[in-house]
Amino acid sequence: MRRIILVLAEPGLEFLSRLPTLRPLARELTRGGVSSQVVASELLPAERAVLWALTKAAGLGKYRSAGLRARDVARAAQTVVLSQSDGLVFVYLNDCDQAGHAHGWMSPQYRAAAVEIDAAIGVLADLTEHSLLIVMADHGGGGVSTHDHAEAHAINDHIPLIVAGPEVTRRHQLTRAVSLLDVPPTLLWWFGLDVPVSYEGRVLTQAFTRTAQPAGAVA
């Protein structure tokens, strides 16, 4: 049994112009016989159309929306995970991003959103006995502007990356610098699939107790 729950906040759109040349993770998983889907909060009709186009382009199999709070999304994701024996479930929690842009990073509304996401992660943490859980964000915020994150700044660029679940080294901090780019090859490695040579990231083998088998490279 190999299941992964991947949690992210607010993806960007800068990659669209390069989309035809990319090897999206979901497509690589599909090639290896591994399913993938997204669970996120309810969206406006216009937002759903954009998300549908993005999920199709990325090769994601399904999209499910559930509620307006992170805990609603997490409970829906929990149901999805428990209904399948393997696959990737991409859980999108946007509470902090919305609060940060609307009210400012570290505002009372932002802190309340952080509490909500913390509770949601607690729901998903119950699955780590049999599923790999990766928690991350695509950016920080408030480094220069309290309501944005576009400027080059350490607080904008540094994010959390937490890994928990079977065969994960407990209470261990990685000693080398890590990046979001390391997540896709790590997931492919976890499922025993080849990593495209075009991927810039490296497998986070240091985070796991099992011996790393070198993944094959595919052009």
MARLO-772636 format. One line per field, with one value per residue: residue number from 1; residue in three letters; x, y, z of N, C-alpha, C in turn. Coordinates in pm, 1 decimal, m for minus. Layout:
<recs>
lodren c(NUM:...)
vokol c(ALA:...)
nc1 c(X:...)
nc2 c(Y:...)
nc3 c(Z:...)
cac1 c(X:...)
cac2 c(Y:...)
cac3 c(Z:...)
cc1 c(X:...)
cc2 c(Y:...)
cc3 c(Z:...)
</recs>
This chain:
<recs>
lodren c(1:2:3:4:5:6:7:8:9:10:11:12:13:14:15:16:17:18:19:20:21:22:23:24:25:26:27:28:29:30:31:32:33:34:35:36:37:38:39:40:41:42:43:44:45:46:47:48:49:50:51:52:53:54:55:56:57:58:59:60:61:62:63:64:65:66:67:68:69:70:71:72:73:74:75:76:77:78:79:80:81:82:83:84:85:86:87:88:89:90:91:92:93:94:95:96:97:98:99:100:101:102:103:104:105:106:107:108:109:110:111:112:113:114:115:116:117:118:119:120:121:122:123:124:125:126:127:128:129:130:131:132:133:134:135:136:137:138:139:140:141:142:143:144:145:146:147:148:149:150:151:152:153:154:155:156:157:158:159:160:161:162:163:164:165:166:167:168:169:170:171:172:173:174:175:176:177:178:179:180:181:182:183:184:185:186:187:188:189:190:191:192:193:194:195:196:197:198:199:200:201:202:203:204:205:206:207:208:209:210:211:212:213:214:215:216:217:218:219)
vokol c(MET:ARG:ARG:ILE:ILE:LEU:VAL:LEU:ALA:GLU:PRO:GLY:LEU:GLU:PHE:LEU:SER:ARG:LEU:PRO:THR:LEU:ARG:PRO:LEU:ALA:ARG:GLU:LEU:THR:ARG:GLY:GLY:VAL:SER:SER:GLN:VAL:VAL:ALA:SER:GLU:LEU:LEU:PRO:ALA:GLU:ARG:ALA:VAL:LEU:TRP:ALA:LEU:THR:LYS:ALA:ALA:GLY:LEU:GLY:LYS:TYR:ARG:SER:ALA:GLY:LEU:ARG:ALA:ARG:ASP:VAL:ALA:ARG:ALA:ALA:GLN:THR:VAL:VAL:LEU:SER:GLN:SER:ASP:GLY:LEU:VAL:PHE:VAL:TYR:LEU:ASN:ASP:CYS:ASP:GLN:ALA:GLY:HIS:ALA:HIS:GLY:TRP:MET:SER:PRO:GLN:TYR:ARG:ALA:ALA:ALA:VAL:GLU:ILE:ASP:ALA:ALA:ILE:GLY:VAL:LEU:ALA:ASP:LEU:THR:GLU:HIS:SER:LEU:LEU:ILE:VAL:MET:ALA:ASP:HIS:GLY:GLY:GLY:GLY:VAL:SER:THR:HIS:ASP:HIS:ALA:GLU:ALA:HIS:ALA:ILE:ASN:ASP:HIS:ILE:PRO:LEU:ILE:VAL:ALA:GLY:PRO:GLU:VAL:THR:ARG:ARG:HIS:GLN:LEU:THR:ARG:ALA:VAL:SER:LEU:LEU:ASP:VAL:PRO:PRO:THR:LEU:LEU:TRP:TRP:PHE:GLY:LEU:ASP:VAL:PRO:VAL:SER:TYR:GLU:GLY:ARG:VAL:LEU:THR:GLN:ALA:PHE:THR:ARG:THR:ALA:GLN:PRO:ALA:GLY:ALA:VAL:ALA)
nc1 c(84.8:71.7:34.9:2.9:m34.7:m39.6:8.8:m57.2:m33.7:m188.2:m105.9:111.7:93.3:291.7:416.8:274.4:339.3:546.9:439.1:391.9:641.7:695.5:721.4:483.4:426.4:195.3:137.3:361.0:320.7:85.4:180.7:319.1:119.1:m7.0:m257.8:m390.6:m524.7:m702.5:m802.9:m988.5:m1104.1:m1437.3:m1499.1:m1542.1:m1749.0:m1596.5:m1339.9:m1339.0:m1341.6:m1088.3:m927.7:m1005.0:m896.7:m624.7:m579.6:m633.2:m432.9:m211.1:m237.1:m376.5:m602.4:m860.9:m1080.5:m1194.7:m1415.9:m1475.9:m1647.6:m1567.1:m1367.2:m1040.8:m1048.8:m1279.0:m1198.4:m986.0:m1117.8:m1269.8:m1062.3:m950.7:m1149.7:m1131.2:m869.7:m888.0:m1051.9:m907.5:m633.1:m384.3:m199.4:m181.2:m292.9:m366.7:m386.5:m533.6:m499.2:m608.1:m650.8:m473.0:m337.2:m541.1:m623.9:m387.1:m341.8:m574.1:m591.1:m337.0:m15.7:32.4:m170.2:m466.1:m665.9:m509.5:m367.0:m578.2:m652.0:m423.3:m447.5:m672.6:m573.8:m379.4:m540.8:m659.7:m440.5:m393.2:m609.9:m538.9:m301.8:m370.8:m368.8:m116.4:m11.5:m32.6:4.4:201.2:266.7:307.3:372.3:358.9:429.1:396.0:510.0:618.7:536.8:478.8:732.7:826.5:602.5:306.0:82.3:147.0:367.8:555.5:805.5:1165.3:1271.7:1380.1:1180.7:965.7:1056.8:1136.8:1003.7:792.2:863.5:745.6:764.7:601.6:514.5:504.6:822.3:961.0:1216.9:1209.7:1173.0:1377.3:1590.6:1654.7:1981.7:2084.0:2021.4:1687.5:1429.9:1121.1:1136.7:1247.1:1043.5:870.8:1054.5:1102.3:851.3:804.3:1014.3:931.0:711.4:844.9:911.1:1059.6:1265.5:1240.5:1507.0:1497.4:1403.5:1483.6:1513.3:1618.8:1596.6:1471.1:1621.3:1738.1:1540.5:1415.9:1395.5:1434.1:1654.7:1777.4:1693.8:1856.0:1690.0:1580.7:1663.7:1473.2:1439.4)
nc2 c(m119.3:209.9:532.9:882.1:1198.1:1515.9:1840.0:2172.9:2532.0:2771.9:2776.1:2917.6:3084.7:3121.7:2932.2:2873.1:2955.9:2788.1:2543.7:2348.8:2225.9:2097.1:1825.4:1723.3:1620.2:1465.3:1347.7:1188.0:1012.0:888.6:754.2:560.9:410.9:514.8:680.3:1018.8:1304.1:1612.3:1779.8:2043.3:2367.6:2509.0:2683.4:2984.3:2998.1:3093.8:3053.5:2778.5:2699.2:2779.3:2624.1:2368.8:2361.5:2382.4:2150.1:1953.1:2005.7:1947.8:1681.1:1565.7:1339.3:1368.8:1617.1:1752.3:1948.4:2086.1:2238.5:2548.3:2590.3:2502.7:2272.0:2144.3:2075.5:1904.9:1693.2:1593.5:1513.5:1316.8:1120.7:1054.2:950.1:723.7:567.9:451.6:242.2:319.7:597.3:954.1:1224.7:1548.8:1808.2:2111.2:2393.0:2703.6:2902.6:3066.7:3208.1:3357.7:3514.3:3650.3:3809.4:3965.3:4083.1:4112.4:3975.8:3797.4:3931.7:3951.9:3803.9:3648.2:3492.6:3352.1:3201.2:3045.7:2888.5:2744.4:2598.3:2451.6:2284.6:2141.4:2003.9:1843.4:1668.4:1530.2:1419.8:1196.1:997.4:907.8:662.7:477.0:624.5:851.8:1178.7:1502.3:1829.6:2156.7:2489.7:2724.1:2968.9:3230.8:3521.4:3877.2:3983.9:4224.4:4377.3:4385.9:4270.0:4115.3:3897.6:3909.0:4026.3:3983.4:3831.4:3696.4:3606.0:3581.7:3386.0:3157.2:2854.7:2617.9:2265.8:1966.2:1626.7:1322.8:992.8:643.1:483.6:719.1:920.8:988.9:1286.7:1436.6:1666.7:1785.8:1818.4:1940.9:2209.6:2237.8:2222.1:2313.3:2195.3:1952.8:1788.8:1663.1:1463.2:1311.7:1205.8:1045.5:862.6:747.4:598.7:417.5:484.5:606.0:899.3:1188.8:1319.7:1588.0:1701.9:1925.4:1901.1:1696.3:1366.6:1338.0:1156.2:1147.2:1194.9:960.2:626.5:388.3:219.2:398.0:331.1:380.0:586.5:533.7:722.6:909.0:1040.8)
nc3 c(0.0:m101.6:m41.5:m90.2:56.9:m43.4:55.3:m20.9:m53.5:m245.6:m565.2:m818.9:m1145.9:m1326.7:m1478.8:m1707.1:m1973.2:m2032.9:m2029.8:m2242.6:m2267.7:m2034.5:m1793.4:m1627.4:m1289.2:m1234.5:m1482.3:m1516.3:m1306.5:m1393.5:m1619.5:m1489.1:m1383.3:m1158.6:m982.0:m953.7:m784.8:m704.5:m409.5:m292.7:m170.8:m209.9:m514.3:m711.3:m1012.0:m1236.4:m1143.3:m1118.9:m1384.5:m1473.0:m1302.7:m1381.6:m1639.0:m1577.4:m1420.2:m1607.4:m1796.9:m1644.3:m1611.4:m1403.6:m1251.1:m1124.0:m977.3:m677.1:m490.8:m168.0:76.5:258.9:437.6:568.3:728.6:633.7:376.9:439.8:570.8:360.1:192.6:351.4:340.3:69.2:56.5:222.9:72.5:m126.4:m231.4:m315.5:m465.2:m545.5:m356.3:m383.4:m174.6:m138.5:45.2:103.0:291.1:448.8:247.8:126.0:345.3:400.3:169.2:173.1:429.7:531.7:613.6:915.8:1039.6:1254.9:1121.7:953.3:1137.4:1249.1:1027.5:1004.6:1232.6:1157.9:937.1:1068.3:1223.1:1017.4:909.6:1124.9:1103.7:870.3:955.6:1097.1:913.2:869.1:943.6:742.7:514.0:322.5:417.6:303.3:378.3:265.2:135.1:m136.9:m120.8:106.5:292.4:340.1:357.2:239.3:147.1:331.9:228.8:12.5:m181.9:m377.1:m395.9:m383.0:m104.4:205.3:384.4:213.8:43.2:185.1:299.2:479.5:490.7:547.0:629.0:683.7:796.2:684.9:699.9:725.7:857.8:1193.5:1390.2:1268.6:1110.2:790.9:661.4:437.6:204.7:91.5:m162.0:m325.2:m570.2:m518.3:m439.9:m647.2:m774.2:m544.0:m483.5:m709.4:m676.4:m437.3:m521.3:m672.0:m934.0:m1242.4:m1263.6:m1453.7:m1653.4:m1691.7:m1460.9:m1207.2:m933.9:m647.3:m509.0:m182.4:m9.3:239.8:418.0:469.3:607.7:474.5:246.0:m24.1:m352.2:m653.2:m873.8:m1205.8:m1501.4:m1728.4:m2049.9)
cac1 c(0.0:150.8:m50.2:66.0:m118.6:46.3:m65.8:6.2:m114.6:m190.4:m7.8:124.5:60.0:400.8:465.8:184.5:403.2:638.5:365.4:410.0:772.4:710.9:683.8:413.4:432.9:76.9:150.5:461.2:255.4:m8.0:261.7:358.7:0.9:m45.8:m361.0:m370.9:m639.4:m696.5:m914.6:m972.9:m1225.9:m1531.0:m1450.3:m1638.4:m1756.0:m1483.0:m1221.0:m1347.6:m1303.2:m941.9:m869.8:m1028.0:m798.5:m492.3:m569.8:m625.9:m300.3:m112.3:m257.6:m443.4:m717.4:m988.8:m1082.9:m1310.4:m1424.9:m1549.0:m1653.1:m1497.4:m1260.8:m937.6:m1091.9:m1373.7:m1119.2:m908.8:m1206.3:m1301.5:m941.4:m938.0:m1242.1:m1074.6:m752.0:m929.5:m1127.8:m818.8:m517.9:m263.0:m223.9:m146.0:m403.2:m312.4:m481.7:m505.8:m553.2:m575.0:m699.3:m371.5:m308.2:m651.0:m620.2:m268.2:m363.3:m685.1:m576.7:m196.9:47.7:36.8:m287.7:m551.3:m732.2:m409.3:m339.6:m694.1:m641.4:m317.0:m505.9:m761.5:m491.3:m317.9:m641.9:m676.7:m325.5:m415.7:m700.2:m463.2:m195.3:m423.1:m351.8:25.2:29.6:m24.5:19.1:304.3:209.7:402.3:308.8:446.7:365.1:476.9:574.4:586.5:467.2:501.6:872.1:836.9:465.6:227.7:m27.9:192.9:486.3:623.8:941.7:1270.0:1295.6:1392.7:1052.4:880.4:1112.3:1156.0:875.7:804.0:852.1:733.5:738.4:565.5:451.4:583.9:962.1:1017.2:1302.3:1137.3:1244.6:1501.8:1593.2:1746.4:2100.2:2111.8:1912.6:1587.8:1349.3:999.1:1174.3:1283.4:924.5:829.9:1136.0:1085.2:726.3:825.3:1099.1:848.9:629.5:929.7:907.3:1175.8:1265.0:1288.5:1633.6:1469.1:1369.3:1598.0:1524.5:1679.6:1518.1:1503.5:1642.6:1778.2:1420.4:1355.7:1477.0:1465.7:1767.6:1735.7:1730.0:1870.6:1582.7:1626.1:1641.0:1407.7:1452.1)
cac2 c(0.0:332.6:649.9:1008.7:1317.6:1631.9:1959.0:2293.7:2652.8:2871.2:2763.5:3029.9:3057.2:3165.5:2823.3:2844.5:2973.7:2677.4:2420.3:2242.1:2160.4:2040.0:1686.6:1735.0:1504.8:1379.4:1268.7:1084.8:911.3:814.1:663.5:450.9:343.4:571.0:782.2:1144.1:1393.4:1731.9:1812.8:2184.8:2433.5:2551.4:2795.1:3051.9:2934.0:3131.7:2987.8:2636.1:2680.7:2789.5:2509.4:2252.1:2366.3:2355.0:2010.2:1873.3:2024.9:1882.3:1536.7:1517.5:1260.0:1415.4:1734.1:1751.9:2065.5:2052.6:2337.2:2675.7:2596.3:2400.3:2146.6:2078.6:2016.6:1794.1:1578.6:1536.8:1444.2:1195.8:1022.8:1010.3:865.8:596.7:491.0:396.0:172.6:393.6:717.4:1085.8:1316.5:1684.2:1880.9:2254.4:2473.2:2842.0:2994.2:3166.7:3292.6:3452.7:3608.6:3733.5:3910.8:4053.2:4152.5:4127.4:3864.4:3805.5:4002.6:3859.6:3713.2:3552.6:3399.1:3263.1:3107.8:2950.8:2794.1:2657.6:2505.2:2360.3:2183.9:2056.8:1914.6:1744.6:1567.2:1448.9:1349.5:1066.7:900.1:882.3:524.7:403.4:716.4:954.3:1313.0:1609.9:1959.9:2262.3:2604.8:2764.7:3096.3:3290.5:3647.8:3985.9:4023.7:4365.8:4425.6:4300.8:4207.5:4048.9:3813.7:3906.3:4077.6:3892.2:3850.8:3566.1:3564.2:3542.1:3271.9:3040.6:2790.9:2491.0:2139.6:1865.1:1492.5:1228.7:872.1:520.1:484.8:853.8:936.8:1069.4:1392.5:1458.1:1785.0:1767.4:1902.8:2017.8:2297.2:2167.9:2308.6:2252.9:2114.6:1819.1:1710.3:1569.9:1342.0:1231.2:1130.4:940.0:762.9:678.1:502.0:327.3:523.6:678.1:1045.0:1249.1:1391.3:1731.7:1749.2:1991.2:1862.8:1569.1:1288.0:1365.7:1025.0:1165.5:1203.1:827.9:523.9:278.3:242.9:454.8:265.0:485.2:589.9:544.9:853.6:899.9:1168.2)
cac3 c(0.0:m107.0:m62.0:m55.4:66.6:m64.8:94.3:m71.7:m49.2:m352.9:m673.1:m911.1:m1286.0:m1412.6:m1560.6:m1819.0:m2103.8:m2055.4:m2005.9:m2342.7:m2256.9:m1901.3:m1766.4:m1499.3:m1201.1:m1248.1:m1605.1:m1491.2:m1223.2:m1478.4:m1700.5:m1402.5:m1332.0:m1028.7:m997.5:m879.9:m785.4:m622.2:m321.3:m258.4:m123.6:m313.3:m593.4:m797.9:m1143.7:m1321.7:m1088.5:m1150.6:m1525.1:m1479.7:m1235.3:m1466.4:m1746.8:m1521.3:m1379.9:m1729.2:m1855.3:m1558.5:m1614.6:m1283.1:m1289.0:m1072.4:m890.2:m587.7:m403.4:m45.8:182.9:249.1:537.1:553.8:791.2:543.2:269.5:495.5:594.7:229.2:146.6:432.4:282.5:m58.5:83.0:281.3:m26.1:m228.3:m174.9:m348.8:m544.4:m491.6:m329.5:m370.0:m90.2:m155.4:154.9:66.3:393.7:485.1:132.5:111.4:457.7:387.4:66.0:207.0:557.6:566.9:683.1:1061.2:1091.5:1330.5:1028.5:907.0:1246.0:1259.2:915.3:1038.1:1327.8:1080.1:859.4:1164.8:1256.1:898.9:901.9:1229.1:1048.0:775.1:1026.8:1141.1:805.1:843.0:972.7:617.2:401.2:332.1:421.6:279.9:398.1:215.0:73.0:m252.4:m88.9:234.9:272.1:433.2:367.3:204.0:154.4:422.1:157.4:m109.6:m163.4:m505.7:m386.8:m337.2:38.4:270.3:441.4:102.5:m29.5:270.3:329.6:553.0:418.2:651.9:576.9:790.1:746.2:687.0:656.1:737.5:974.5:1290.5:1462.9:1194.3:1025.0:679.1:677.6:316.5:160.5:10.7:m247.4:m378.7:m685.8:m472.3:m407.1:m753.3:m783.9:m423.6:m496.1:m808.4:m610.4:m337.7:m593.1:m748.3:m1074.5:m1292.9:m1254.6:m1579.3:m1641.6:m1695.4:m1327.1:m1143.6:m793.6:m610.3:m414.8:m42.7:51.9:378.8:501.1:481.9:671.1:382.5:158.3:m151.5:m475.5:m752.5:m973.6:m1343.1:m1565.0:m1858.5:m2119.6)
cc1 c(88.6:58.3:26.1:m40.6:m24.6:m35.0:10.8:m89.1:m85.6:m82.4:m4.1:95.7:173.8:448.2:386.2:253.5:496.5:569.8:389.2:540.9:791.0:672.4:612.6:417.7:316.0:85.0:253.9:403.4:160.8:66.3:304.2:240.9:m47.4:m145.7:m326.3:m497.9:m619.6:m821.1:m890.9:m1106.2:m1315.1:m1477.4:m1564.9:m1639.2:m1638.4:m1355.2:m1221.2:m1303.3:m1151.8:m877.7:m888.6:m925.0:m659.0:m476.8:m560.8:m487.7:m193.4:m126.1:m321.9:m573.9:m851.2:m970.0:m1210.4:m1305.0:m1512.8:m1538.2:m1569.9:m1381.7:m1162.5:m981.5:m1192.4:m1298.6:m1043.8:m996.7:m1246.4:m1182.3:m920.9:m1027.2:m1187.2:m959.1:m793.5:m1004.8:m1038.5:m695.8:m386.7:m300.0:m182.9:m272.9:m341.2:m416.1:m443.6:m576.9:m512.7:m615.5:m598.6:m340.7:m416.5:m647.9:m500.9:m285.2:m470.7:m657.1:m431.6:m142.5:62.0:m71.1:m369.9:m622.1:m636.0:m380.3:m455.9:m692.8:m534.0:m365.8:m596.1:m680.5:m421.8:m414.7:m662.7:m562.5:m335.6:m508.5:m622.8:m352.8:m240.9:m401.3:m208.3:72.7:49.5:0.4:132.3:237.6:322.2:326.9:406.6:362.1:451.3:543.8:541.8:510.1:505.8:644.4:895.6:700.5:384.1:117.2:17.1:321.4:572.1:770.3:1039.3:1302.9:1296.4:1259.6:954.4:924.9:1125.5:1020.8:897.5:796.5:859.0:695.7:709.2:501.3:542.6:724.6:1022.0:1099.2:1237.0:1229.3:1380.1:1488.2:1696.1:1862.0:2134.0:1993.1:1817.9:1501.7:1220.4:1030.5:1214.8:1161.8:883.0:920.7:1123.4:958.8:739.8:909.6:1018.3:763.4:712.3:934.9:1033.3:1156.4:1317.1:1418.7:1611.6:1432.2:1493.6:1618.7:1588.9:1592.0:1566.2:1523.6:1678.4:1658.1:1361.5:1452.5:1514.3:1579.4:1718.3:1784.5:1742.7:1763.6:1641.8:1593.1:1577.6:1410.4:1314.7)
cc2 c(124.6:449.0:772.9:1116.2:1436.4:1757.5:2083.1:2411.2:2739.6:2856.3:2887.8:2987.2:3090.6:3057.6:2802.9:2855.2:2858.0:2541.7:2313.0:2166.0:2086.9:1892.5:1686.0:1604.9:1409.7:1293.0:1157.9:974.5:825.0:713.4:541.8:376.9:392.4:683.9:907.4:1226.9:1508.2:1740.1:1954.7:2240.8:2471.0:2677.0:2860.9:2985.3:2967.4:3064.6:2839.4:2609.5:2685.1:2665.8:2382.7:2247.6:2330.9:2208.2:1918.9:1883.7:1952.3:1731.0:1479.9:1449.2:1318.1:1542.7:1727.6:1875.4:2031.4:2165.6:2461.3:2687.5:2482.1:2267.8:2071.3:2006.7:1894.1:1671.7:1512.3:1458.8:1314.2:1084.9:966.4:913.6:727.9:508.8:425.8:336.2:241.7:516.8:843.4:1168.9:1452.3:1768.9:2028.4:2333.8:2618.6:2945.3:3104.8:3259.8:3399.1:3557.7:3702.2:3843.2:4011.5:4139.3:4174.6:4007.9:3897.2:3895.8:3904.5:3758.7:3606.6:3448.7:3302.3:3159.4:3003.8:2846.2:2694.9:2554.5:2405.6:2248.9:2088.0:1957.5:1807.3:1633.3:1473.0:1368.9:1213.1:957.6:852.5:742.6:447.1:493.4:815.1:1090.5:1414.3:1741.5:2067.5:2378.7:2645.0:2899.1:3135.8:3419.8:3751.4:4031.8:4170.7:4432.1:4331.4:4226.4:4132.1:3971.4:3810.8:3948.3:3970.3:3922.9:3713.2:3517.1:3522.5:3409.8:3145.0:2985.1:2667.2:2373.1:2029.3:1732.6:1400.4:1105.9:751.9:542.2:625.4:861.2:1034.0:1168.8:1422.8:1583.3:1764.1:1866.2:1982.3:2105.9:2218.6:2270.0:2237.0:2163.4:1972.9:1729.9:1616.4:1447.5:1251.7:1147.0:1017.8:827.4:680.8:569.6:404.9:358.5:600.8:828.6:1103.0:1326.3:1542.3:1787.8:1805.9:1946.1:1727.4:1498.0:1314.4:1235.3:1036.6:1168.7:1065.7:728.1:412.7:317.4:290.4:369.5:372.6:477.2:603.0:682.3:832.6:1036.8:1225.0)
cc3 c(0.0:m141.2:m19.1:m47.6:58.2:m40.1:50.3:m56.2:m170.4:m460.0:m760.3:m1054.5:m1380.9:m1508.9:m1689.8:m1954.6:m2137.2:m2046.4:m2112.5:m2330.2:m2124.6:m1897.2:m1630.5:m1419.6:m1223.0:m1373.7:m1588.0:m1403.5:m1305.3:m1565.0:m1620.2:m1341.2:m1197.3:m1051.2:m917.6:m889.1:m688.0:m534.5:m272.3:m210.6:m240.9:m383.5:m668.9:m935.0:m1234.1:m1274.2:m1120.4:m1293.6:m1541.1:m1418.6:m1318.4:m1578.0:m1696.4:m1483.2:m1501.5:m1792.0:m1775.0:m1557.3:m1490.2:m1319.8:m1247.3:m990.9:m806.4:m500.2:m283.6:55.2:158.4:347.1:516.6:614.6:705.3:431.3:320.3:519.9:463.6:175.3:223.4:377.6:152.2:m34.7:132.6:182.2:m131.3:m162.3:m208.1:m429.7:m470.9:m474.7:m297.8:m297.4:m89.6:m47.1:132.7:170.9:425.4:368.4:115.1:222.0:445.9:285.4:107.2:329.8:599.8:643.2:831.2:1119.3:1175.5:1239.7:976.7:1014.8:1265.3:1147.5:941.8:1137.1:1254.3:1001.1:951.5:1202.4:1139.0:885.0:1009.7:1182.8:956.8:843.9:1076.9:1037.3:789.6:881.7:843.7:495.4:427.0:323.4:402.4:290.2:352.6:166.6:m46.1:m230.3:54.3:210.7:374.9:444.8:339.1:216.5:241.8:350.5:32.0:m80.2:m289.6:m496.3:m339.5:m191.2:104.6:326.3:332.4:41.1:53.7:314.1:416.3:456.5:522.6:589.0:694.1:728.0:750.9:632.3:652.8:866.1:1072.8:1360.3:1399.1:1108.2:915.0:690.3:553.1:281.8:70.5:m62.2:m283.9:m497.2:m646.2:m448.9:m521.0:m767.9:m661.9:m431.4:m597.3:m748.4:m511.1:m402.6:m677.1:m895.8:m1113.4:m1282.5:m1385.4:m1557.7:m1642.4:m1558.6:m1260.2:m999.4:m774.1:m507.8:m272.9:33.7:199.5:473.1:531.4:543.3:574.7:290.3:24.4:m267.1:m582.5:m858.9:m1111.7:m1399.8:m1700.9:m1923.0:m2150.9)
</recs>
